[in-house]
Amino acid sequence: REREREKEQATQIPLRAHKLIRCPELIFVRPNFDAYRQASAQVRAILAEYDPGLRAASLDEFSLDLTATLQQAAARCPHGTSDDLSCCYPPPPPPTARDIKSAFFLPCEVIDGTPFTLAERVVQQMRRRIQAATQLTASAGIAPTRACAKTLSDRNKPNGQCYLSPHPTAVRAFIHSLPVRKIGGIGKVTETLLKAIGVETCCELYHKRVIVHQLFSEISFDFFMRRCLGVQTEHSESHVRKSISTERTFHELSKPEDLRQKCKQLCASLAEDVAAKGLEGKCLTLKLKTVFFEVLSRAESLPMHVSSSDELYRFSLGLLNRELKQVIFGFLLLREQTCDVDRSLSLSLL
């Protein structure tokens, strides 16, 4: 992986092309997702002690609200007795010479705050427990909003943490210093549009809000301003999932029968997910990606709601047959609008 970084390999290019063209000494390590899931479950169990309602964005990314934990810790020692916070969550010891030489040691970074606040001590304890239980390092961002915390978590990887003061001035200064691409939800297309009007940072996005308001929808504008001002957008508990997807990436395939078989496998996987959620869908989307990263997409409104593997395959097969040409595919995504499949062939159900 270090060799890949040195050569600045683009992740969108197939690894086999890297090996043949730019990095012949590249070694492939077969993934072990059972081990990943087991370690993720261990990490989640530890973090759930601090926030039972934690959110998991993936196997290795979690978001926690530590407000209740910090309030409980403060209530235990209001007068600074021997059982005070420094006893429960002591400051981390100074690094040893061995730590400093270690590639995994990174100091705690503080942005406009006092080192080793209670929140930092709690997170430090969290990370130590994770490493002791799984032998894995963890990085963390500590901030008054989830969006800021996520951005800060990248600061001191692979084994550090970064703290942002909750003072509004500190939060706004930090956000305004960020490139717009650091805002979750702003991709390449939106970044290009913003650059066209001279907006590259969140500060510029805020100061040119009048122009931005004219060019983007009300929803997009509201999203931009909330991010620029550091306003937390809470997850709605009443949110209803509108689609389910599953995807698979595989070696290039060109034979129609191979692609149909792959589609059938995805339909079976999608049907399991749909059944587990107790959902049905009526809009089916099929997406294919070629080895040249050209994306082909087909969607169809179905005559009735479907959920079974056979029904999904029957309708997705019709979509697939329309797209099958003399092209080598490397990605299949199948989605049903309420059901989704992604990765080289993708099926989506709404």
Secondary structure, 3 states (H helix, E strand, C coil): CHHHHHCCCCCCCCHHHHHHHCCCCCCCCCCCHHHHHHHHHHHHHHHHCCCCCCEEEECCEEECCCHHHHHHHHHHCCCCCCCCHHHHCCCCCCCCHHHHHCCCCCCCEEECCCCCCHHHHHHHHHHHHHHHHHCCCCCEEECCCHHHHHHHCCCCCCCCEEEECCCHHHHHHHHHCCEHHHCCCCCHHHHHHHHHCCCCEHHHHHHCHHHHHHHCCHHHHHHHHHHHHCCCCCCCCCCCCCCCCEEEEEEEECCHHHHHHHHHHHHHHHHHHHHHHCCCEEEEEEEEEECCCCEEEEEEEEEEEECCHHHHHHHHHHHHHHHCCCCCEEEEEEEEECEECECEEEEEEC
